[in-house]
Amino acid sequence: MTVTQQLQHPDINLLMDILPEESTVSDTGELSIGGVSVSELARQYGTPAYIMDETGLRRQIRRFVQGLGSRRPNSEVLFASKSLPCVAMYAIAQAEGLSVDVAGGGELMMALTAGVCPSNIYLHGNAKSDAEIQMALAAGIRAIIVDNFDDLDRLEAMATKEQRVLLRMIPGITPATHASQVTGGNDSKFGLPPADITRAIARIAKHPLLHFEGIHVHIGSQVLETEPFAQAVKSVAEFGTFDTYDVGGGLGVKYTYDEIAPSVEAYLDTLAEAADRLLPAEAKLIIEPGRSLVARAGITLYSVNTVKTTGKTFVAIDGGMADNIDIALTGQRYEALMATKIGAEPTVIADVVGRQCESGDLMSAGALLADPQVGDLVAMPATGAYAYTLANNYNGACKPPVIFCADGSSTLAVARETYEDLLRTQQPALLRRW
C-alpha cells in the first residue's frame, strides 16, 4: 500500500456511525454535538471534557425499553450504571423508564440522590460489604443479587423486613471478547456454580424475610455476536422454573470504522426468540445494558499540546490514560478526529498519545490526521461508557467534567476536578511535621 493510499480518509458514513447520533459537521469541518460546536464547548468548559449527546442517549434508551417491552411484555431493562455513574445519568434513566443496577455504595447513593425509586434499584457485587448491604436494606431496594454464601450469611443476619433476592449463577459461557471482560466462564470470580445455587435456594426458602425471585447470569462485556446471549437464556432455562430470569448485559458497540456491532433490534430479537422458546410465558425477563446505552452518546474532547516526530510522528493531547484507561486495560482501539477539520484530507499518520508518563499511554495508533497543530481540538468518539467511570489522578491529573448537550444548549453535569479537590483528602498530612 502506498503512502497516498494509506492517507485516504474514511468514508463520512463510517465516521458518522461512531459519532453521537446528534452530531453534525459544518461546511468548514467543525463538529457539533447536540447543536453545540466543539470550539464553543472547549471555550466554555476547557479540555479534556466528556461530552454527551443527551437526545441521542434518550433515543437509545427508548430503543431498549420499548423494544424489549413490545417483544416480551413482562420484562424490565436495568441500566448497568457502572458504565456511567453520575447523578445526571441516573436521573435520565429514571425519567426514561429504566430501572438501575448498582455495584457499590457510591453508585447506590448517587442513584438515590438522583431520585431513582428504590423499588427500581438492584444491587450487584461479588464482595459486598456489611455497610453496602445495610444501605440497600435500609433504602428498601427492589432486589439484591446474591453472588456468594458470604452475601447470604450477611443477609440472613441483617434483614429486618422482607427483601427480594436473585442468585447469580455461573453459566459456563465464554464469548469472544477481551479476557478481562469475560464474566460467564467456569473460572469466573462472579457467581456460584449450579450445585451451589441449589443449596442457596434451599437456605433462602427457610428464611422468613428473604424471598427468592430468580436466577441472574452475565456472560461478559463488549460481545459483538448475538448467539452467546441466546446461550445465556438457555443456561438459565435449563436450571429450572422461576419467577424471574435476569440474563445480564454485555452487548458490544462499534468503536472503530471497521468494527461491526449487532443492532439493538437484532440483539432483542435474539433474546426474545430464545425467551419465548425456552422460558415460562409468565416469567419476567430482565436485561442490563450499560455500554450499549451510553458509549456512542459520548465523545471526549481534547486539545493538542505537542506535535513531534522521532521514529514516528506523535500528536500529544492534554489528556490520556487518566481519563480513558480502558484502552490500556483492554487493548480496545478508539479513533481520533481533528474536531474542526473533519472531512479534510489527512496529511499525516500519527500516534495520538496522552500526557501520562507511560509508553502505554497510547490513545489511537496510526491515526489519519489533517495537519495537526498545537491548540487544535481532537475528538475521540464512543467514550460515553467507562471513560468517566475509570478516570483517575495519574500524574496528578484532574478528572474532566461531564457535559450534556441537547437542542443547541449545554449543561454541566459533573464539574471539573480541581487541584484544591486533590489536596482536600491530603489535609491530615498538614497536621504533623514530617
N, C-alpha and C positions, 0 to 999 in steps of 0.2 A: 504494500500500500504506500502510495506517495504521500509526502507531507501535505500536498493540496487536498488529497482525498481524506486524510486524517482530520483536516480542519473544516470539513463540511459541517455546517450547523445542523442539528437535529430538526426534523420536521416540526412545525409550530404546533401541530395537533398532538405530537408526543409530549411536547413541553406543557401544553395546557392540561394534559391528563394527570400530571403530577402536581400542578399548582392548585391552590384552593379553587373551589367551584366559582366563587365570585371574584375571579381575577380578570383584569383587563390590561391591555398593553396600549399605550398611547402611540400616536404617529411618530413620536421621537424615540420610542422604545422603552418608555418608563413603565414599570409595573405598578399597578394599583391593586389593593386588596379591599374588597367591600366598598369600593368607591373612594378609597383614600390612597394617595400616591406614596410610594416608599420614601421619596425625598421629604414629604411632609411628616411622615411618621418618624424618620430619623431626626428631623429638626425638632419635633415636639418631645420625643421620648429618648433620643440618643440611641446608640448601638453598643453592644448587641441587644436585641429585643426579640421576644417571641410575639409574633403577630398572628391572630386568629380570625378567620372568616366566620363570623357568627351566623350569618344567613345560611351559608353552605353547611355549617355544622348542624344547625337545627334541621335542615332538609335531610341530612344523612340520618339523624336520629329518627325522624319520621319514617324513613325507608325501613328501618328495623322494626320500630314499634307497630306501624300499620301493616307492614309486610308480614310479620310473624302472626299478628292478630288475625289477618284475613285468611291465613293458611291453617292456623291452629288456634281457634278462639280461646281455649283455656291455656293461655301462655303468659309469660312475663319476660320482659327484657331488662336485664340489670346492666347498668354502666359499670364496667370494671375500672373503678376510679383511680387505681394506681397509675393509669396511663396519663391522667391529667388532674391531679388532686389540688384544685384551687376552688375557693368559695364560689366564684362566678360560675364555674363549670358545674358544680353541684346544684346551684340554683337553676341553671338552664336545664339540667337533667330532670329536676323536679317539675319544671314548667312544661316540659315536652313529654311527660308521661313515662319516663324511665324510672325504674327502681335503681338502687345503688348497692354495689358491693364494696365493702371497705376491708382493708387488710391490716389495720392497726388503729391505735387510739387516736393518733393525729388525724387520720382520714375520717374516723367517726366524728371527732369533734368538729371538723370543717363541714361535714355533711349536715350535722345538726344545726350548726351556726347558719348555714345557708338556707335553712328552713325545710330540709328534706324530712318528710314524715317518718318517724321511727318505724312505722309499720311497712315502710318501703326499703328498709336497710337490712342487708345481710352481712354478717361478719365472717371473713376468711382468716387464714393464717395457720402456719404449721408450728408456730411456737408462741401461742398467745400467752400473755402474762395474766396473773391474777387481776391486776389493775384493769387491763383491757376487757376481760370478761365481766368484771364488776361494772365497768362503764356501759357495756352492752346490755347487761341485765337491768341496770338502773334506768336506762333510756327506754327500755321496752321494745327493742328492735324486733323485726319480723322473725329472723332466724339466725342461729349460729351454726356455721358449718364445722362440724367436729372432724378434726384431722387425725387425732390420735387418742390413746387411752388417758393420757395426762389431761387433755382437754376435758374428757368425760369425767375424770376424777374431780376437777375443779367445778364443773357444772353441777355435779351431784351434790357437792358440798355447799355451793354458793347460791343455788337457785332458791328464791323465797316466793316466787309466783310462777305460773305456767310459762314455759319457754319452748318454742318450737326449735327443733334441730334437724339438720341434714347430716349425713355421713359422707365423707369424701373417700371414694374408692379408687384404687389404682386400676385403671382399665387395661394395662398391658399393651398400650398403643404408642408407637414411636413414629410420628410423622416426619417428613423431610423438612427439617429446619435446623438452625444452629443448635449445637449441643446444649448451650446454656438456656435455650428456650423450650426444651423438651420437658414436659412435666407428667406425661402419662405412662412412661416406661416402667417396667417392673422394679427398677432400682431407683425410682424417684424418691426424693425426700418428702413428697406430698402424699397424703392419704394413707389408707390401710388396704392390705390385700383382702380379697373377698372373704376368706375364712375369718379374719378379724372383724370384718363388717358384721358378719352373722353374730358373733359374740357381743359386739357393741349394741346391736339392735335388741338383743335379749336383756342387756343391762338397762337400757333406756326404758324398755317396757315395764320394768319393775319400779321405776322411779315415779313418785306421784305427781311431780311437777314438770317432767320433761316429756315432750310429745315428739315422737319420731315422725318426720314428714316424708323423707325420701332420700334418694341417692344423688350424690354430686360427683362428676368427673370433669377433668380438664386435661386435654391432651398436649397442649403446648401453645406457642405463640408464633406469629408470622408464618402460618401454614398456607401455602399457595395452591392447595388442591382441596376439593370438596369431599372426596371419598373418605378421608380419615374422620370427618365429622359424622358420616353415616355409621362408621365403625364405632364411634363413641356412643351413639344411640343404641346400637346392637349390644354393646357391653353392658349397659345398664338394664336393657330389656331382658337379657339372659339371666340377670341376677335375681329378678323377682318382680312382684307386682306391688307398686307403692302409689301413694297419692301424688308424689312429685318426682320428676326427673330433671335434674339440672345438668346439662351437658357442656357447661362452661363456654369459653370463648376461643379466641386464637386465630380468627380469620385474618389472613395476611393482606397487605396493601402494596400498591405499586410505588416503589421508591425511586426507580430509575427508568430511563427511557425504554429500555429493552425488557424490563420485568413485566410479567403477566400475572395479574391477581384476579381471583374469581369476583364476579359482581355480587352485590348483596342479594340480588334476586336468585342467582344460581346457588348461593350458599343456603338461603332459606328454603328453596325448592328441595335441595338435598336433605336438609334436616326434616322438613315436614313430611316428605315421602317416607323417610325411614321411621319417623314417629308414628305416622298413620298406619304403617305396615306392622310395626313391632310393639308399640306401646298401647296400654289400655286407652280406649277412646276418651274416657272421662279424666284421665290423668293430666296434671299440669306439666307443661314443658317450659323450662327456663333456659335462657341463653345469656351469656355475659360478654358482649362485645366491648372492647376498650380501644385498642389501636385502630380497628376498622371504623370506629366512630369519629376519632379526633385527629388521626395522623394527617390526612390530606388537608384538613382545615387550617393547618398551621404552617407558617414559614418562620425561619429565623433570619433576621436582618443584621448584617454586619457591615463594617467599614474596612477598607483595605488600609493596613498600616505600613506594609513593606512589599516591594516587588524586587526580586533579585534573581540572578542566575549564577549557579555554581555548576555542579554536574547536570543540573536540570533547572528549570525555572520554577520559583516558588512565589506564590501570592499569599502573604500572611495577613490574616484578618484579626480584628480586635476581640475575638472570642476563641473558642477551641473546645478541648475535651472537658473543660469546666462547665460548659453549657450544653454539650452534646457528647456525652461519654459513650453513648450506645454504639458509635462507630468502632471505638476501640474494644468494647466488650464483645461485640457480636460479629464484627467484620462487615456489617451492613454497609453497602455503598449508598451515598447520597450524591445528588447532583448539585452543582454550584452555578449560579447565574449572575451575570453582571446586570444588576437590577434596574439600571437606567439605560441599558444598551441591548435590550432583548431584540433579537432579530438581526442585529449587526453581525457581519461576518467575523468569525473568530480569527484572531491573529496569532495566538499562542496556545500551546498545550502546556498546562502548568499544574503543579500540585498545589491545591488550596490547603494551607496549613494553619493551625492555630498558634496561639501565643504561649501556651503552656510548655514547660521545659521537658518535653518528651519527644523523641523521634516518632513515637506512635501517635502523636497529636496531628494526624493526617485527616483532614475533613473531606476532601474529594480528590482522588488521584487522577491525573491525566484529564483534567477538566479543559474543555474548549472555551476559551475566554476571548472577548473582544477588547483588545488594547487596555488591559488593567492598569490603573494608575492609583497612586496613593490618594485616599479620600473617596474613591469610588465605593458604591454600595454593592454588596454581594448578598443575594438571597439564596437560602438553602431550603428547598421545598420539602413537604411531607415530614415536618418536625413537630407536628402537633401532639404526638404521643411520645412520652418518656423523656424528651429533651428537658423540659422543665422539671419533671419528676426527679431526674437523676442529676440535676445541676449541683455543683459543688464549689468549694472555695480553693481549689488547687492554685498555688502561687498567689494566694490572697485575692483571687478573683471575686467580684461581687456578682451575685446571681441577677440575671437580667429581669426586666419587667415583663408582664404579660398584658397584651393589649388586644381587645376585641373590636373588630371593625364591622360596620353594617350601615348601608344606606348613606354612604358618604361621611360618616362620623366614626370617631374612635373613642373608646372608653378604656381607661386604665383600670385593669382588674387586679393586678399584683404589682406593687411598687418595686422599683429597682432597689436591691440591697445596697447599703452604703458602707463606707469604712467604719462609720460610727456603729452600725449594726454589728459588724465583725468584732469590734472592740467590746461590745456590751457584755458578752459572755466571758471576756478576759479580765473583767474588773477585779475579781478576787486576787489576781496576781499583784495588784497595786497595793494590797493591804499589808504586804510584808516587804522587807528589804532582801533582795536576792543576792 
